[in-house]
Amino acid sequence: MRLLIVEDEKRLALSLAKGLTAEGYAVDVVHDGREGLHRAGEGSYDLVILDIMLPGLNGYRVCAALRAAGHEVPILMLTAKDGEYDEAEGLDTGADDYLTKPFSYVVLVARIKALLRRRGNAASPVLALGELRIDTAARRVFLDGTEVTLTAKEFSVLEQLALRAGEVVSKAQILEHVWDFAYDGDPNIVEVYVSTLRRKLDAGLIRTVRGAGYRLETGG
């Protein structure tokens, strides 16, 4: 899952990015409203964390512009303001949730997970593929009823394949959603993680489609 943080308090933004990256998300950070609107409008993000008090364009205007352009990405608004009017204004512009600073990081993560679960008509957070079960909310994986321990990145790679089970997913698509925008390392890092997943899971579960990418077998 790929997140965009639009927050001008750089220490807060980088702290959130560090924590969310450790949770297994790919995270991009920008510090002003105009850049946030540009990045959110052109990037394929699963969720945007949007501060209200921003230079360039404030969060209300960024949110309203995204919705007017037809972007349905979940938006979680952050603000130092506190009051029902501010919350109502944020929600009226199309935000999905609202969090007032200072906030608990644990609460932020819970809100993010709730919004991601809600996306796609509240689809079940558990993906069942034959003997493989992937709990996307708890970020746990079970094979034949036995839990398989995965790192945050391993889980994220598997999740991207599972969300498109039976379809071919390219390396570029996996990189886009699991590694952040600034990643400029070797794209073959995807092969490394797929190889690790094959060792930890059934070796035949993830098929290589030469020249195209990978396909997670659906188990029939």
N, C-alpha and C positions, 0 to 999 in steps of 0.2 A: 504494500500500500504506500502511495506517495502523497506526502503532505506539503503544503506551502504555508510558511509562517510569514505574515506581513506585520512587522512590529518594529517601531523606531527605537525602542529601548534596546540597544544592541546587546547588553549583558543578559537581559531577560531572554531575548530572542535566541542567543547562542546557547544559553542554559537549557531552554526548552528543546532546542534542536538536538543537543547532546543527549538529553534524557530520552527523547522520542526515538532517536536513532538506536539507542540501547534497547528500546522496546521492539525493534525490528522494522521500524518504518524508514522509508527513504524520505529525507527532509530537505527542502530548499528554503532559504531565508532571504527576504528582501526587507528594506527599511523605509520605504516611502510608498505612498498610495499609488502614484502613477506607474511605478515599476511593478507593484503588486497586481494592478489591474492588467497590465500587459502580460505578465507571466501567467496569471490565472486564466487569462483569456486564450492564451496559445498553448498552455501545457495541459497534459491529461492528469489532473490531480484527483485524488479520491476525497480530499477534504482540504479546506482552507481555514487557517486560524488567522483572524483579521482584527487588528487593533482599530479602535475608532479614531483616536487622536493621532493622525498621521500627517507628515508634511506632504505637500503636493495635492493629494486628494484625501479627504477623510474617509474613514471606513464606511460610513453611511453611503457616500457617493460611489465608492468602489463596489459595494454590494449591489446597489441599485443598478449600476451600469452592467454588471455581470448578469443580473436577472433580466434586464431589458434586452440583452444580447442573446438570451436563451440558454445561458449556462446554468445547469442544475446542480453543480457541485455543492455538497453540504458546506455551510459556512458557520463557523463558531466565532462569535464576536467577543473581543476582550476590551475592557474599558476601565479607566480609573474612576469614571463617574459612577454615581450610585443613585438610582431613582427609577421609579416605575416609568416615567416619561421616556427616559433614555432607552430603557429596555423595549418599550413599545415601539419607539422609533426604529430601533435596530431590527426588530422582528418585522415591522411594516415594510422595510426595504428589501426583505427577503431572506434575512438571516435565519438559520435553523435553531440556533441556541445562543446563549448569552452568558458570559462569565465576568464577574466584577473583580478587579484587582483590589487588594492582594488575594490570590486564590491558592488553594492547595493543589500541588502537582498531581496528587492522586485523584482528586476530583476532575482535573483537566483530562487525564487519561481516561477516566470512566466516561466522561462526556463524549470524548472522541470515539471510543468504542461503541457507545450507544448510537451515535450518529451514523457510524459506518454500518452498524447492524440494521439500522432503520432504512438505509439506502437500498433500493431495489425491492420495494414493497415488503420490507421486514422479512427478508428471506432467512431461512434457518441458519444459525451460525455454525451448525455442524454439517460438514460435507461428508456424505457416505458414498464411498466408491469401492464396491466389493467388500473386501476385508479391511480396507483402509478407512479410518474415520478421522476427520480433521476438524477440531473444534476451533473455529477462527476467533471466537470471543476469548476463550481461555488460553489460546495458542498452545494446544496440546494435540498430540498425534498418537493414534492407536492402530496397531496392526495385529489382526487376529486376536483382539482383546487385550494385547499387551502394549503398554505405553512405550513409545520410542522417544528418547530424549534428543531434541534438536536445538541448535543454537538459534538465535533470533534471525540471522540471515538465512540459515538453512530452511527455517520455517517459512520465511517470506518467499523464497524461491518455490518451495513446494506449494504454497498457497496460490501463487500466480498460475502454476500449472493446473492445480485442482479447480480453480475458478473457470478454467477453460478445458476441463477434462474431455478427452476425445478429440480435441482440436490441436493443431500445430501452433506452438507458441515460439516465436523467434527469440534469439539472444537479445536483440535490440529491445523487444517488448519487456523481457525480464529485467534488463538493465534499467529501463525507464522507470519501472515501478519499485525496484528493490534497492537500487543505488541512486544517490542524489544527482541533481543536475550538473554539479561540478565534477563528477567522477570522470577522470580522463585516463584511467589505468587500462590495463589489458582486458578487452572484452571477453577473453577466454576464461576470465574468472568465473563466468557462468558454468563452464565445463567442469571446473573444479568442484563447485557446489553440487552440480548434478551427479558427479561421480561419488561424492560423499553420501548424497541421498540414496543412491543405488546400493551403497554398502550397508547403510543403516536400515533400508527397507528392502523389499523384494527387488532383485536386480533387474527383472523384466518389467517392472512397473512403469519406468520412464523410458520411452523409446526415442532414439535419435532418428530424425527424418533428415537425411543428408541434404545439406544445402538450404534447409528451411528452418530447422529448430528442433523442438522436443514435443512429445505428446505423452500425456499421462493416460495410461490405459484405464478404462472405466470399470473394468471387472465384469464386463458383460452388460 
